[in-house]
Amino acid sequence: MSGSETWDEMAQVFFKHMSEGHGRASIDLRIILGALLVKHIEGISDEDTIQYIQENIYAQYFVGLPSFQTGPVFVPSLFVEVRKRLGKEGARQLNDLVLRQAKRAKAIKHRKKPSKGGGQGPVPPAGTSAEEEVSGTGAEAKVPNKGTLKVDATVAPQHVGYPTDTRLLAEARQYSEELIDKLYKGGLWQKKPRTYRRQARKEYLAFSKKRAPKKQTVRQARGKQLRYLRRNLKTMHKMLDMLEAKGIAPSWQHRDWQRLWVIQELYRQQDIMHRDGRRRIDNRIVNIAQPYVRPIQRGKAGKKTEFGAKLNMSETEGFVRADQISFDNFNEGGFLMSQVEAYKALFGYYPELVLADRIYLTRKNRKALKDKGIRNSGLPLGRRPAMTRNEKQKRKKEQNKRSEIEGKFGQAKSKYGLDDIKTKRQDTSMACIALILMALNAIKLGRVFLCPFYGRAAALTSNLGRRLILNLTQGCNQVLSRTQNLIILHRLVPAALTF
């Protein structure tokens, strides 16, 4: 497949969300795609990405500009519109295109492993050719199971402050005071409604300066902020009723109405927990500006609770895919078979082995995997069977491979910004997560093309030259700097996408 066809396939994802007859002409979609890759590979903000491309000739070559230009390629706010148009599904489709290109370029090989017992897929009937076996042209031909699918879940934390009930109520009180001020500016009231804002702020600041307040002190401070907020909400409703009776529309924007709904729901939740002494409630709001964020209980050391989207991810031969992204907590074990079906839809066959932890390997999932001829890494249910030393070593070796997906989690979080999602909307946050994984796969695809180059060079040189090239390769792999990312962007990723 030529390079232009590859870019065209990715551009079709954008065209689905654009009008053909309305609006101004779009910027070249290769420039937008290239800028998205630059942004997430370098792990920088929207504004810094535009400046980076503006100053760097190699980045301009990568995004497809015909010559060096000194002006910005587009305004940074276009990134927000692109993420809105793509959403979670559009970004996932772009990632799938990169994975399919990796399969065409043989970066994902999925060699079939011969094994005894029910580990391999259905055996094709005798006399079936290899082409019929792959394409399924025979009457009963089936594609054998190939490859290893590793699945696990993680959380992509959102860029929000750690929520405490008293601080959330103090913020909600401040927002309610701003909304009252906007209503008062309408000029219908001779006297400004009383809010006690100075006293409320003074009490909150005095509480926030305490290093280790007692439970009774925390409860008293939370109760005071609740009462201030309740008074402000009653005042707002009276003012809105008066405006409605006179047929006057309040001078609020859409964001103001949304904020009123959020602080009302926050007050309801906090009031219930304060009165009943609860510590949890369904659909708990932990951030007023981003009310869709939920606390995700992880049980990890140092991070028992994380605030962000939960990801159910799969990995095969170093390439990752987010099968489920949700801000609400879910049991990842219920999505294992949908991940297996997504693997088949992407590559054309089922995996030969599934590596997963206990939460995935329920009785229902074990039976479904067995029916499809797929092995799993879990121990059989019931009494543990007697195993030889070789069988134990083989099982341990397979289990250790499951740590590869954990390594991808760490790489995406430490290098590509998956541990600090800074987008402000629910749809753009999900799109940002999927685009980070697409950038991670693009770099992996580029590095796959890098290895054969050094391998061929080493075969043509002496032992001394081979040793020098080996040291150079190891040094490049250890120094993951912006310069190396730039070299990969300039030479390797275009070569991979245009294979």
C-alpha positions in Angstrom: 0.0 0.0 0.0 1.4 3.4 -0.9 1.8 6.2 1.6 -0.9 8.4 0.1 -3.5 5.6 0.4 -2.5 5.2 4.1 -3.0 8.9 4.8 -6.3 8.8 2.9 -7.6 6.0 5.0 -6.9 8.0 8.1 -8.4 11.1 6.6 -11.7 9.3 5.9 -12.2 9.1 9.7 -12.3 12.9 9.8 -14.5 13.2 6.7 -17.3 11.3 8.5 -17.7 14.2 10.9 -17.5 17.1 8.4 -20.0 18.6 6.0 -19.4 18.6 2.3 -21.5 21.7 1.3 -21.3 23.9 4.4 -18.5 25.8 6.1 -15.1 26.9 5.0 -12.6 24.5 3.5 -10.7 22.3 5.9 -7.0 22.4 6.5 -5.1 19.5 4.9 -5.9 16.5 7.1 -2.4 15.1 6.8 -1.2 18.3 8.6 -3.8 17.8 11.4 -2.9 14.1 11.7 0.8 14.8 11.8 0.3 17.6 14.4 -1.7 15.2 16.6 1.2 12.6 16.4 3.8 15.3 17.2 1.7 16.5 20.2 1.2 13.1 21.8 4.7 11.7 21.0 6.4 14.8 22.5 3.8 15.0 25.3 3.3 18.8 25.1 0.3 21.1 25.2 -1.7 22.3 22.2 0.0 25.7 22.1 3.5 24.2 22.5 2.8 21.8 19.6 2.1 24.7 17.2 5.2 26.5 18.3 7.3 23.3 18.1 6.2 22.7 14.5 6.7 26.4 13.6 10.3 26.3 14.8 11.3 22.8 13.6 11.9 22.0 9.9 11.9 18.2 10.6 8.4 18.4 12.2 7.2 20.5 9.2 8.5 17.8 6.8 6.7 15.2 8.9 3.3 16.9 8.8 3.6 17.3 5.0 4.4 21.0 4.4 6.0 21.5 1.0 8.6 23.9 2.4 9.7 25.6 5.6 7.3 28.3 6.8 7.7 30.7 9.7 4.0 31.1 10.6 1.9 28.7 12.6 0.2 25.9 10.7 -3.1 26.5 12.4 -4.5 28.0 15.6 -4.1 25.8 18.7 -7.9 25.8 19.4 -8.3 23.6 16.3 -7.0 20.7 18.4 -10.1 21.0 20.6 -12.4 20.9 17.6 -10.6 17.9 16.2 -11.0 16.0 19.5 -14.7 16.9 19.6 -15.2 15.6 16.1 -13.3 12.4 16.6 -14.5 11.5 20.0 -13.6 8.1 21.5 -14.7 6.1 18.5 -13.0 8.2 15.9 -9.7 8.1 17.8 -10.0 4.4 18.2 -10.5 3.9 14.5 -7.3 5.9 13.8 -5.5 3.6 16.2 -6.9 0.5 14.5 -5.6 1.8 11.1 -2.1 2.0 12.6 -2.5 -1.6 13.9 -3.6 -2.9 10.5 -0.7 -1.1 8.9 1.6 -2.8 11.4 0.1 -6.2 10.4 0.6 -5.4 6.7 4.2 -4.3 7.3 4.8 -7.6 9.3 5.6 -5.7 12.5 2.9 -8.0 14.0 3.7 -11.5 12.8 1.5 -13.7 15.0 3.2 -17.0 14.2 1.2 -20.0 15.1 2.7 -22.0 18.0 2.2 -25.7 17.8 1.0 -27.1 21.1 -0.4 -30.3 22.5 -4.0 -30.6 23.6 -6.6 -27.9 23.0 -4.2 -25.0 22.9 -4.4 -24.4 19.1 -7.3 -23.4 17.0 -9.5 -25.8 14.9 -7.5 -28.0 12.5 -8.3 -27.4 8.9 -9.6 -30.4 6.9 -7.2 -32.5 4.9 -6.4 -31.3 1.5 -7.1 -27.7 2.2 -4.4 -25.4 0.8 -2.7 -22.7 2.9 -4.4 -19.9 0.9 -7.8 -21.5 1.6 -6.9 -21.9 5.2 -6.2 -18.2 5.6 -8.9 -16.8 3.3 -11.6 -19.2 4.3 -12.5 -20.2 0.7 -12.9 -23.9 1.6 -16.2 -25.3 2.6 -15.2 -26.0 6.2 -11.9 -24.1 6.3 -11.2 -22.1 9.5 -8.4 -19.8 10.3 -6.2 -21.3 13.1 -5.7 -19.3 16.3 -2.5 -17.3 16.3 -0.8 -14.8 18.6 -1.0 -13.9 22.3 -3.5 -11.4 23.7 -2.6 -9.8 27.0 -5.4 -7.9 28.8 -5.4 -5.7 31.9 -7.0 -2.5 33.2 -5.6 0.8 34.4 -6.7 4.4 35.1 -5.8 7.5 33.2 -5.9 10.2 36.0 -7.5 13.5 35.1 -5.7 16.8 35.9 -7.8 17.7 39.0 -6.9 18.5 42.6 -7.4 15.9 45.2 -11.0 16.4 46.3 -12.0 17.0 49.9 -15.6 17.6 51.0 -15.0 20.9 52.7 -13.0 22.3 49.8 -15.6 21.2 47.2 -18.3 22.9 49.3 -16.2 26.1 49.6 -15.8 26.2 45.8 -19.5 25.6 45.2 -20.3 28.4 47.6 -18.0 30.8 45.6 -19.6 29.8 42.3 -23.1 30.4 43.8 -22.0 33.9 44.9 -20.8 34.6 41.4 -24.2 33.5 40.0 -26.1 35.7 42.4 -23.9 38.6 41.4 -24.8 38.1 37.7 -28.5 38.0 38.6 -28.2 41.1 40.7 -26.7 43.1 37.8 -30.0 42.9 36.0 -31.1 45.9 38.0 -34.4 44.5 39.4 -33.3 44.5 43.0 -32.6 47.7 45.0 -30.6 45.8 47.7 -28.1 43.1 47.0 -29.0 39.8 48.6 -26.9 38.9 51.7 -24.5 36.0 51.2 -22.1 36.3 54.2 -19.3 35.6 51.8 -16.6 37.4 53.9 -17.4 35.4 57.0 -17.7 32.1 55.1 -14.3 32.6 53.4 -12.7 33.6 56.7 -14.0 30.4 58.4 -12.8 28.2 55.5 -9.3 29.8 55.4 -9.0 29.2 59.2 -9.9 25.6 58.7 -7.7 25.0 55.7 -4.6 26.2 57.7 -5.0 23.4 60.2 -2.4 20.7 59.7 -4.3 17.7 61.1 -7.8 18.7 62.1 -9.9 16.3 64.2 -12.9 14.5 62.8 -15.2 16.8 64.8 -13.5 19.9 63.5 -13.8 18.6 59.9 -17.5 17.9 60.4 -18.2 21.3 61.9 -16.4 23.1 59.0 -18.2 21.0 56.4 -21.6 21.7 58.1 -20.9 25.5 58.0 -20.1 25.5 54.3 -23.2 23.4 53.6 -25.4 25.9 55.4 -23.9 28.8 53.5 -24.4 27.0 50.2 -28.0 26.1 51.1 -28.8 29.8 51.8 -27.3 30.9 48.5 -29.2 28.2 46.6 -32.5 29.4 48.1 -31.7 33.0 47.3 -30.9 32.1 43.6 -34.2 30.2 43.3 -36.2 33.2 44.6 -34.4 35.5 42.2 -35.1 33.2 39.3 -38.8 32.8 40.2 -39.1 36.6 40.3 -37.5 36.9 36.9 -39.8 34.2 35.5 -42.9 35.9 36.9 -41.9 39.2 35.1 -41.1 37.3 31.9 -37.4 38.3 31.9 -34.7 35.9 30.9 -31.7 35.8 33.3 -28.4 37.0 31.8 -26.8 33.6 32.2 -24.8 31.6 29.6 -25.0 27.9 29.1 -22.1 27.3 31.4 -23.8 29.2 34.2 -26.9 27.0 34.0 -24.7 23.9 33.9 -22.8 25.1 37.0 -26.1 25.7 38.8 -27.1 22.1 38.2 -23.7 20.8 39.3 -23.6 22.7 42.6 -27.2 21.7 43.3 -26.3 18.0 42.8 -23.1 18.4 44.9 -25.1 20.0 47.7 -27.6 17.1 47.6 -24.9 14.5 47.8 -22.9 16.2 50.5 -26.0 16.9 52.6 -27.0 13.2 52.5 -23.5 12.1 53.5 -23.3 14.8 56.2 -26.6 13.9 57.8 -26.3 10.1 57.6 -22.6 9.9 58.3 -21.8 8.1 55.0 -18.4 8.0 53.3 -19.7 7.1 49.8 -22.6 7.8 47.5 -23.5 6.8 43.9 -22.2 9.1 41.1 -20.3 11.2 43.5 -19.1 14.5 42.1 -15.4 15.2 42.9 -14.8 18.2 40.7 -17.2 21.0 39.8 -15.6 22.0 36.5 -15.5 18.3 35.4 -18.5 16.7 37.1 -18.1 13.5 35.0 -14.9 12.5 36.8 -15.5 9.7 39.3 -13.3 8.1 42.0 -12.0 4.7 40.9 -11.0 2.4 43.7 -7.8 0.6 42.7 -6.4 -0.8 45.9 -2.8 -0.1 44.7 -0.1 0.8 47.2 0.2 4.6 47.4 -2.8 5.2 45.1 -5.9 3.5 46.6 -8.2 5.9 44.8 -7.6 7.5 41.4 -9.7 10.1 39.7 -10.0 9.6 35.9 -11.1 7.3 33.2 -10.8 3.6 33.6 -9.3 1.7 30.6 -9.6 -1.9 29.7 -6.7 -2.5 27.4 -5.2 -5.3 25.3 -1.7 -5.7 24.0 -0.1 -8.0 21.4 3.5 -7.9 20.3 4.1 -4.4 21.8 1.0 -2.8 20.2 -1.8 -1.6 22.5 -5.5 -0.9 22.1 -8.1 0.6 24.5 -11.2 -1.6 24.2 -13.2 0.1 26.9 -12.9 3.7 28.2 -15.3 4.9 30.9 -15.3 7.4 33.7 -17.6 5.1 35.6 -16.1 2.1 37.4 -16.8 -1.3 35.7 -15.8 -4.9 36.1 -13.3 -5.6 33.3 -14.0 -9.3 33.5 -17.3 -8.8 31.7 -15.6 -7.5 28.6 -13.0 -10.2 28.0 -14.9 -11.9 25.1 -15.6 -8.6 23.4 -11.8 -8.0 23.5 -11.3 -11.4 21.9 -13.8 -10.6 19.2 -12.2 -7.2 18.6 -8.9 -9.1 18.2 -10.5 -11.3 15.5 -12.1 -8.3 13.7 -8.7 -6.6 13.6 -6.5 -9.4 12.5 -8.8 -12.0 11.0 -8.3 -14.8 13.6 -8.7 -15.6 17.3 -5.6 -15.5 19.6 -3.9 -18.7 20.5 -3.3 -17.7 24.1 -5.0 -15.1 26.4 -2.9 -13.8 29.4 -5.1 -12.2 32.1 -5.4 -12.1 35.8 -8.1 -13.7 38.0 -10.8 -11.1 37.5 -11.1 -11.9 33.8 -11.1 -15.7 34.2 -14.6 -16.4 35.4 -16.4 -19.7 34.7 -18.3 -18.1 31.8 -15.2 -16.7 30.2 -13.2 -19.9 30.6 -16.0 -21.9 28.9 -16.2 -19.3 26.0 -12.5 -19.4 25.5 -12.4 -23.2 25.5 -15.2 -23.3 22.9 -13.1 -21.2 20.6 -10.0 -23.3 21.1 -8.2 -20.5 23.1 -5.8 -21.3 26.0 -5.7 -19.1 29.0 -3.0 -18.5 31.6 -5.2 -19.3 34.7 -5.0 -22.4 36.8 -7.9 -24.8 36.4 -10.7 -24.4 38.9 -10.9 -26.7 41.8 -8.0 -28.8 43.2 -4.7 -27.8 41.6 -3.5 -30.5 39.2 -0.1 -32.2 39.6 2.4 -30.5 37.3 5.9 -31.5 36.3 8.9 -29.2 36.7 8.9 -28.4 33.0 5.2 -27.6 33.0 5.6 -25.3 36.0 8.5 -23.5 34.3 6.5 -23.1 31.1 3.5 -21.8 32.9 5.7 -19.3 34.9 7.3 -18.1 31.6 3.9 -17.5 30.1 2.7 -15.6 33.2 5.8 -13.4 33.2 4.8 -12.3 29.7 1.7 -10.6 31.1 4.0 -8.0 32.6 4.6 -6.6 29.1 1.2 -4.8 29.2 2.1 -3.3 32.6 5.3 -2.0 30.9 3.1 -0.3 28.3 1.1 1.3 31.0 4.2 2.7 32.5 5.6 3.9 29.2 2.3 5.6 28.3 2.1 7.3 31.7 5.7 8.4 32.2 6.5 9.4 28.6 3.3 10.3 26.8 1.1 11.9 29.5 -1.4 9.2 30.2 -1.0 9.9 33.9 -2.2 13.5 33.6 -5.0 14.1 31.1 -5.5 17.9 30.9 -8.5 18.1 28.5 -11.7 19.6 30.1 -14.5 17.7 28.4 -15.6 14.1 28.7 -15.5 13.4 25.0 -12.2 15.2 24.3 -10.6 13.4 27.3 -11.5 10.0 25.9 -10.3 11.0 22.4 -7.0 12.3 24.0 -6.5 8.9 25.7 -7.0 7.0 22.4 -4.7 9.3 20.5 -2.0 8.8 23.1 -2.1 5.1 22.4 -2.1 5.8 18.7 1.2 7.8 19.1 2.6 5.0 21.3 1.9 2.5 18.5 3.3 4.8 15.8 6.6 5.0 17.6 6.7 1.3 18.2 6.1 0.8 14.4 8.9 3.1 13.7 11.3 1.3 16.0 10.4 -2.0 14.3 11.8 -0.5 11.1 14.9 0.7 13.0 16.0 -2.8 14.1 16.4 -4.4 10.6 18.6 -1.4 9.6 21.1 -2.0 12.3 20.9 -5.8 11.8 21.8 -5.6 8.1 24.6 -3.1 8.9 26.1 -5.4 11.5 26.1 -8.4 9.2 28.2 -6.4 6.6 30.9 -5.2 9.1 33.6 -6.8 11.1 33.4 -7.9 14.7 34.7 -4.5 15.9 32.2 -2.6 13.7 29.4 -4.9 14.9 30.3 -4.2 18.5 30.3 -0.4 17.8 26.9 -0.6 16.1 25.5 -2.6 19.0 26.8 -0.1 21.5 25.3 2.7 19.4 21.9 1.0 19.3 21.8 0.4 23.0 22.8 4.0 23.6 20.0 5.2 21.4 17.5 3.0 23.2 18.5 4.2 26.6 18.5 7.9 25.8 14.8 8.6 25.1 15.1 12.3 24.5 13.2 14.8 22.4 16.0 14.6 19.8 15.5 10.8 19.4 11.8 11.3 19.1 12.4 13.9 16.4 14.6 11.5 14.4 11.9 8.8 14.7 9.3 11.3 13.5 11.5 12.4 10.6 12.6 9.1 9.2 11.0 6.1 10.8 7.3 6.9 11.3 6.8 8.1 7.7 8.5 5.0 6.5 6.3 2.8 8.6 3.1 4.5 7.5 4.1 4.4 3.8 5.3 0.8 3.7 
